[in-house]
């Protein structure tokens, strides 16, 4: 049987998952009764948000209508949001080609370019596809010119389809067969299989999604994890159609799942190479794929301290198939024991929180997201600081460096001024401006601090451009900055979970907003509660939660006024003692509200 392995890549909402549905429908992967919108978006969260979070694969048998040989198509649907670009990188490592899906109305967008460049770097054959040609706003001629500018003139033209209506699907499948090369590899050589993804099944243990590059793996074969040397036996094999379909063996070039019964979630790392258990000499490891380091960090703390171990186990299972999620234990005076976790962006953080709740029944408190800074101390040593609590004393610091990102923004020309203004106010430095695709939209290049991007930059950009702009970014360097530690003091006590590292010029504005928000959320006590935003030893903002007042004179229906005054003086003295001894409880909502405090830029 002839094999074609390819990914579907595109910008968010350009129709990747809908196209995957049509391919499944055409190849008979599911019955009409089983078909639903976004079949491969199996997570409830993906369907609710209308985005792909996890890359999904499906093996389809395609028999052309002209009676040619049967083909096995291994299709991998990938995410489009910038926060999940690491999933795209993993998927491309298992393929020889990629379908670059472009909206016939919106044209080339930022993530389209980024994913396309990743595919070209890995030597994949790119087949551009123009989707949504049925829309009244579609402009195939203009979008075709944009694609030609990105990839060069396309021999034979660009397939034009409507994944929603099923138009052009047969012609697209013919294009896949003609333009995407068959898999390379040695069918008769020793086994080498790349672990693309993993998940955990309470009954089967670790479920590994593998691409067999060389050789064959069969049921009950012994296999070895190349990086650790651990040996185990294959207890199950098969492919996704998209349901699990058991097989007796997987051959060179095929993509499928592999079960070993191993319960240790770290025993078979994603990106590792599997080889035969008795293979000698040990074969060379496969190159794997680009590993992405987390750029945004936040604390995750269980609401109930007794759920600490449950949170540890849940994070371990999520990190099994989410290589960008990293975590380590952390302790907070305000919140107790928890974890300092690393993410690719604020959406990634939000998705992990939601998955913890839906899949494991946990609703952890997340602290203020921060980025990792390089701190050079007086001795010359460079520290990587991913938490405000780890920042050394000011007199020990020689220099603080913040991560700078290279950002490409694509926007309609009428919004150029607004986008430039947004980036400039976020301390951005413009590096270039050009007009691809005949001048309908502008490509603007900026250098922007990551700390100015992670919270609300995406929302602001979409708001300013009515949803038409897009952006993509990658790491450039660490650069010296004037960062300070912003603390929130409640009743004179610093709450470490509300601390953050910010640029000095935005500290006052952010401090005022945080103080106002805390004043609204902290319950009133029997005494005044001071909420202060502090930088170093200087208070830059203050709000007061006014005391509840009990009417101590309610029972005085007359008599001398000195009696009422004595009761009021006694009440004041009591409140002073409470202010000195009282312990203010900060509600859970206050910590969550920090994430929604607008930067006001």
N, C-alpha and C positions, 0 to 999 in steps of 0.2 A: 504493500500500500504506500502511496506517495504521501509525504508529510509536509505541511507548511505551518510554521510557528510564527505568530505575529501578535503584536500589541495594538491596542487602539489608544491613541494619544490625542489630546486636544485641550483647549482652554475649557474652563468650567462652563457647563450649560450649552455646549456646542453639539450635543447629541451622541456622546460615546455609548452610554448605557442603552439608549434606545436602539442604536445600530446593532449592538450586541444581541438585543432581543430579536431583531429581525433576522439576524444570521442564525440564531437558534431555531427560530420559527421555520426558516427556509430549509434547514438541514434536518428537521424533525427531532431536535433534542428534547422537546416537550410536546405533549398533546395540547390541543386547543383549550381543553379544560384547565390545564396546568399553567398556561401562559398568563402572565400578568405584567403590568408595567414594571420595568427595571427588574428583570428576573435575577440578574447577577448582583443587584444591590439588595442582598439578603437581610442585612441588618435593618431593623425597624427605624433606627436613627437615620440611616441613609435615605430611606424612602420619605421620612418626614421632612428632612432638610433639602431633598432633591439633589444631593451631592454624593459622589462616590468617595468613601473613606478608605476602604481596603481594596487592593487589586484582587480581582477574581478571575479564575480561569475556567474554560469549558472546552471539552474535546468533542468535535463535531465531524460526522461522516458526510462528505459532500460528493454526490454523484451528479456530474454535469448533465444537462438535459440532452446534449448531443450524443450521449452514450460513451463518453470517454472513460478512462480508468477512474476508480473511486479514490478520493483524497481524504486524509485525516487532517482536519484543521484544528490546531490548538490556539484558541483565541484568549487573549488576556486583556480584560477591561481595566483601565487605570484611572486614578483620581485626576482631577483637573486643578484643584486648589493648590496654591503655592505651598501651603503648610504640609501637604502630603506628597511633595515632589520625590521624597525618598522611595515611596511605593513605585513610582514610575521607573526609577533607576533599577530597582530590584526586578521589575517585570521585563525590562529591556534586555537584561542579562540572559534571559531564557529564550530569546527570539532571534530570528534572522531578518525580520522585517517589521515595519510599523505602518499602520494606517493613520495618517495625519488628517483628522477630521476638522474641517473649517466651516463655520456658519456662513452660508451664502449671503446673508444680510449684514452680519457684523464684521466679517472678514478676519484677517490675522489678528490675534490678540497676544498679550505678553506671554502667557503660559504656553501658547502654541509654539512660540519661538523657542522658549526654554526647553520644552520637551523634545522638540525637533533637533535642537543642538545636542542634547544628551544622546539621542538615537544615532546621530551622525558620528559622534565621538566614539561610539561603540561599534561603528562600522555596519550599521543596519541599513537595509534598503528601504527608502521612504516612498510610500504610495499615497499621494495627496488625494483627499476625497472632499468634494463640496456637498455639504448637507443642507437641508431645509430649502431646497430650490423651489418648493411649492409656495413659499411665503410671498406675499405681495411686495414686500420690501427687498426681496432677493435681487442681487446684482451680480450675476455670474461673471460678466466680463471684467468688472472691476476687481472682484475677489480673485479671479484667475490671474490677473496681472500681479496682485500682491503675492500669490503663491509662487508665480514664476520668479519674482524678485527674490523670494526667500530661498527657493531650491534650484533656480535656473529653469529654462524652458523644459516642459514635460513632454517627452516623446509619446505620441498617441493620445494626448489630451488628458484632461482631468475628469474622472468619473463624477457625474452629477446625480445625486440621490436625494430622496426624502425618506429618512429612516422611519418617520412617523407613519407615512402612508405606504411604505414598502416599495417605493419607486426606485428602479435602478439597482436593486440588490443582486440580481443575477449577473448583470454586467460587472458589478464590483467584485463578485466572487471569481469571475473569469480573470479580472485584473490581478487579483491576489495570486492565482495559479501562475500567471505569466510573469509577474514582476518580482515576486518574493521568492528567493532561492530556497531549495530544500536544505534541511539541516546537514551540517558537516559533522564529522565524527567517525570513529572506527567501530563498526558494528561487531567485529570479531575480536576487538581488543579487550584488555582488562576493564572492569567496571569503574567508571567515574561519573558521579551524579552530583549536580549542584542543588543545594537546599535553597529554594527560592523563598519559601515562607513556612511558617509553623503555626499551629494552634494546639489547644489542649482539650482533650476529650476525657471526661471523668472515667469512662470505661476503657478506652483504648490507650490512654496516655497521650504522648506527643504525636501529633499528626503532621508529617512533613510533606510539603508540596515540593516535588523534585523535577528537575530536567535531566534526563539520562543523556549524557554527552557521548560516552563511549561504552561499548559492551551491552550487557543485558542483566537485569536484576529479576529474580524469580521468587515466588513464594517460598518461605522457609530457608532462603539463602542467608548465610552469615554476612554481615556488612560491618565496616569499620568507619568510625568518624575520624577523619584524617588529622584534625588539629589536636584531638585528645587521645587518640589511640583506642578509645572505647569500642568494644565489639558487642554486637547484639544481633538478633535474628529477625528477619522480616516475617511478621505475623499477618500482614495484610497489604494488598496492592490494588490499585485501580485508577480510574480516571473519573473526572467530574463531567456529567453530561447535561445539565449541571448537577444532578444528583450523583451520589457516589455509585460507581459501577465497578464491582470487583473484577480483577483480572488475575491471571496466573503469572504473567510476567510483563515487564515494560522493556521495550527495545530502545536502541540508540535513536535519539531524536524525539522521543516521546516525553510528554509532560503529564504527571499524575501524582497521586498521593501514595505515601508509604507509611506503614505502621510497624512499630517494633515493640510495643508494650512498655516502653521506657516511661517512667513517671516523673523523672527529674526534668524539669522544664528547661534546664540549661545544658542538658546532655548532648543535644544535637543543635548547635547554633545555626541561625540563619546565615547563609553565605558560605557555609562550610562545604567540604567535599566528602562524599561517601564513596568508599571503594570496597572491593571484595574482602571478606574477612581473612582469607588465607592468601591474598595476593602478595607475591614477592617478585621483584622488589616493589617497595611502596611507590605508587605512581605520583607524579607531580600534582599539587593541588590546582584546581581550576581558579582562574583569576577572580571569580566572584563578581562583585559590583561595588560601586562607589558607596562608602559608608558616610552617613550624614551625622554630624555632631549637633546635639541640641544647643540652641542659642538663647532660649528663654527658660528661666527657672522660677519655681514657686514652691512654697511649702504646702504639703497635704497632711492634714491632721484629722483623726477620727473625732467625731462629736462625742462619742463615748469611749473612754480610755480602754475599755475591755475589748474594743473592736480593732485594736492595734495590729494583732497578728492576722486578723481577717484582711485588713488593708494591705499588709505586707504580701500575703498570698495572692490577693487580687492584682496588685501591681506586678508581681512576678509573672503571672499568667498573661497579662496584657503586654508586658515587655517581650514575651516570647515571640509574638508576631508583629511587634512594633519596635523595630531596632532603634528608632530615634528616641524612645522613652527610656530615660535612665533615672535611677533613684538611689538614695542613700539615707540612712537614719538621721534624724535631726531632732533636737529638743528645744522647746520654747517655754519660757517662764509663764506665758499667758495660756498656751494651748496644750502644753505637755509634750508627750512623745509623738512623733510623726515622721515624715519623710521630706527631704529636699529633692524634688523631681525636675528633670530637664525636658523641655519640649522644643518643637521647631517654631512655634508661634502661639498667639493667643487662641486661635481656633483649635489648634492641636490640644491645648490645655482644656478647652471647653469640651471637646469631644471625649477626652479621657475621663473627665469628671462625669459626663453623662453615661459613659459605658460602665464606670464603677457603680453607678446607681442602678442602671437597668439590668446589668448582667450579674452583679454581686450584692445588690441591696445596700450599698454603701453610699453615704452622702458626706464626703469629707469636706472640711473647711479649707479653702484655698487662700493663701496669703497673697499679698501684692506681687505680681510678676515682675521680675527684674532680669537684666541681662548680665552676662559674666564680664567683669572688668579685669584688666591686668593692673596690678598694683606693684610698683617698684618701691621697696623699702630702703631705708638709709644704708643698709649693708650691701645694696646692689642686687639682692635677690628679687626675682619677679614671682608674685603670687597670683593665682587665678581666683578671684573672689566672685562667687555666684550668689551670695547672700549678704545683706547688710550686717548681719551679726558677725560675719567673718572679716569685716573691714578693720585693719589695724588702727591703733591710736593715731591721731592726726600728726603728732610729733615724730612718728616712725615712718611716715609716708614721704617719699621723695616725688613720686609722680603717679597719677591715675590715668589709665588709658581705656577708652571705650571702643567697642567694636563698631566699625564703619562698614556699611553695606553699599555695594554697587547696585543701583536701582534703575530699571528701565520702565518707563511709564508710557503707555499708548493711550492717547486721548483724541477725541474729535478736535479739530483746530479751534472751534469756538470756545473751548475751555482751557486753552493753553495758559492764559493769564492766571486763572484761578488755581490751576494745578501748580504752576511755578510759585505762586504766592504761598500755597500750603506748604510746599517743600522748603521754601526759604525760611518761613516761620518755624519750621522744625529743624532749623540749623543745617539745612541742606546746602550743598555746593553744586551748582549746575556744571555739567561736564560736556554736554552736547545736545544738539537739537537737529533733527532732520525729518523729512516728510516722505515716508514710504508709500507706495501704492497710489501715486498720482496726486498727493496732497490732501486727501480727504481727512487723514488723521496724522498726528504728529507723534514722533518717538522722542521722548525727553530722557536724557541720562543725568542722574543726580548721584552724588555721594551723600548718604544720609546715615546718621547714628541709628543703630538698631534700637536703642531705647526709645527713639521717637516714632518707631514704626509699630512696635508690638502691641500697643494698647488699642488705639482707635483710629490709626491712620487709614486702614481699609474703609471703615465706615465713613470717614470724612471725605475720602476721595470719591466714593460712590455717590455721596450726597451732593458734592459740588458739581459732579458731571452727570447727574441724573442716571447713574448706573452704567454709563457708557465707557468709562475709563477702566483700564486694567493695569496691573503692574507685576513685575517679577524682580527678585533680588537674589544676590549671592554675596558671600563674605569677601571683603576686600582686605582689611587690615585692622590693627588696633592703633588708635591715635590718641595723643595726650589730650585731656579734657579737664575742666574745672568741675568735678563731681563732688557732691556733698551728701552726707547721710541725713535724711529727713526723718525725725522721730516724732511720734505722737505720744504725749504725756497725758494721762488721765488721773486727775487728783494727785499730781506730783509724781506718779509712777510711769516710767517708760513702758509702753506695750510693744515688745520686740516684733510681734507678728504684724504690726502696722507700719513698721519702718520700711524705708525704700532709699535707693540711691538715685539721685536726680541731678541734673545740671543746675549750677548755682543760680542762673538767671530765671529758671522756672520754679525754684524752690518756694518762693513767697506765694505765688499764685496757687500752686498745688497745695501748699500748707493751709492756706485759707479755705480752700474747697474741702479738704479733708476735715478740718476743724468744724466747719458748718455741718458737714454730713454726720459727723460723730455726735454733735449736739442734738441732731434730729433723732438719732437712733438709740442713744443711751437713755435708759429709763430714769425718770426723776427720782431723786432720793429725798430723805428728810433734811438734806443739807445741799448747799451749792456745790456743783462739781465742775472743776476747771478742766477744759480741754485745750491743750497747747500744742502747737506745731513748733518744733525746736530743731535748730541747726547748730551743732556744737553746744555752746553755752548760751546762745541767743534765742529768745522766744520771738518767732516771726509772725505768729498768729495765735489768737486766743478767743475761745467761745466759752460760755458758761451755761451749764444745764441748771436751770433755776430749781430751788428746793420746793418740795411740796409743803404747803402750810396747813398745819392743823389749827383749828379755831379753839384755842385753849380757854377762851373767855365765854364760850357758848353757854355755860351754866351760870354765869354771873348776870342776874336779872336786875341788878341795882347795887346799892352800896357805894362805898368810897372808891374813887377812881384809882387810888393807890393799890387796891387789891388786883385790879386788872393789870396795872403796870408790873406788879410783882410776878404775876403769872407769865407775862410776855418776856420779862427779863430772864426768868427761869428757863423758858423755851429757848431763848437765844444762847444761853450758856450750854444747854444740852446739845444744840446744833453744832457749837464749836467743838465739843468733845467728839461728836460723831464724825466731824470732818477730819479730825486728827486720827481717829481709830477706824473709821469705816473703810470697807473694802468694796470698791465699785465693781459689779459684775458687768462685763461687756457682752452684749448678746451676739449670737452667731451671725445675725444679719449684718452687724457692723463690719465684720471681717469680709463678708461677701460684697458689701457695698463699695469697698475700696476698689474693686475691679471695675466698677462703673463710674468712678469719679472722673469726669471729663477733664482733659488737659487744658481745654479752653484756648486752643491755638488754631 
